[in-house]
Amino acid sequence: MASMPAAFPSSVRAQVHHRRERPFTYAFTVGTTMWLVDIADPNAAFPRWLMPFASIRPRDHLAEDDRALPEKVRAYLDAEELPWTAHRVLMLANARSLGYVFDPLSVFFCYDAEGRLEGVLAEVHNTYGERHCYPLPLTGASPATVDKEFYVSPFFAVEGRYDIRTRLSEDTVAVAISLSQDDEVVFVASVHGELEPARRPARTIRAVARNPVPSQRVSALIRWHGIKLWLKRLPVVPRRPHQAPEGMA
């Protein structure tokens, strides 16, 4: 069973890859800066004067309120009747910068009191301000499988299943996702990167300086690639308002 890494808080020089498989192939890879933090003190890496450029706020994750992240994770696990203790939780996420954050995927790695991984929460945000969370139990070498329940891309219907693999080691983090519809893989995505410990202000400053507005950049790129797909006459799937799970209300 995987144990908790020691390298946190850390910045992550992440590579994000998307690949659509039908009705034509369309792929892109972008670099961004993410952060691996302990949710009990999510801003431990950020000096107070730097927080306008990099901070992690509880309101941006799970339920849209100001409760502390450990309380929100506990409420979600209880609502979903998951037996994880979540004694300690590490989160991979984007930081808020200049008053804005967009986090397509936040990942919560939940550990027991002995530092053993119990399970993972994958929180997804779309560009319409909605959010959804998928609990991923440990499955050994096999990916965790969940039904797609959330509208993300306007070019994919809310149907099919996700197969999701996650890995967090002493020096790397990775998440790989594939979407299958009608028993065919139609989309794959991944994010991976090396952990760069951010216990010293100088390292944090360098990480922020190399990518000072990551959320703004990610949001703009998503819209740009959406325009390119629309120009290729890919049909748009109408969106229905999303009802968040009970644990996120």
WOMO-V908540 format. One record per backbone hydrogen bond with DSSP energy under -1.0 kcal/mol. NH is the residue of the N-H (numbers start at 0). CO is the residue of the C=O. Records with the same first field share a line. If there is no record, write none. Layout:
NH = CO / CO
//
This chain:
3 = 114
7 = 5
9 = 35
10 = 195
11 = 33
13 = 11 / 31
14 = 191
15 = 29
16 = 189
17 = 27
18 = 187
19 = 25
20 = 185
25 = 19
27 = 17
29 = 15
31 = 13
33 = 11
34 = 92
35 = 9
36 = 90
38 = 88
40 = 37
43 = 40
45 = 42
49 = 46
50 = 47
52 = 49
53 = 49
54 = 95
59 = 56
60 = 57
64 = 62
71 = 67
72 = 68
73 = 69
74 = 70
75 = 71
76 = 72
77 = 73
78 = 74
79 = 75
80 = 77
81 = 76
86 = 110
87 = 110
89 = 108
90 = 36
91 = 106
92 = 34
95 = 54
96 = 99
97 = 51
99 = 96
105 = 122
106 = 91
107 = 120
108 = 89
109 = 118
110 = 87
111 = 115
114 = 111
116 = 1
117 = 109
118 = 109
119 = 135
120 = 107
121 = 133
122 = 105
123 = 131
124 = 103
125 = 129
128 = 125
131 = 123
133 = 121
135 = 119
141 = 138
143 = 163
145 = 161
147 = 159
155 = 152
158 = 156
160 = 179
161 = 145
162 = 177
163 = 143
164 = 175
166 = 173
168 = 171
172 = 192
173 = 166
174 = 190
175 = 164
176 = 188
177 = 162
178 = 186
179 = 160
180 = 183
183 = 180
185 = 178
186 = 178
187 = 18
188 = 176
189 = 16
190 = 174
191 = 14
192 = 172
194 = 170
195 = 10
197 = 8
203 = 199
204 = 200
205 = 201
206 = 202
207 = 203
208 = 204
209 = 205
216 = 212
217 = 213
218 = 214
219 = 215
220 = 216
221 = 217
222 = 218
223 = 219
224 = 220
225 = 221
226 = 222
227 = 223
228 = 224
229 = 225
230 = 226
232 = 229
233 = 228
236 = 153
247 = 244
248 = 245
//
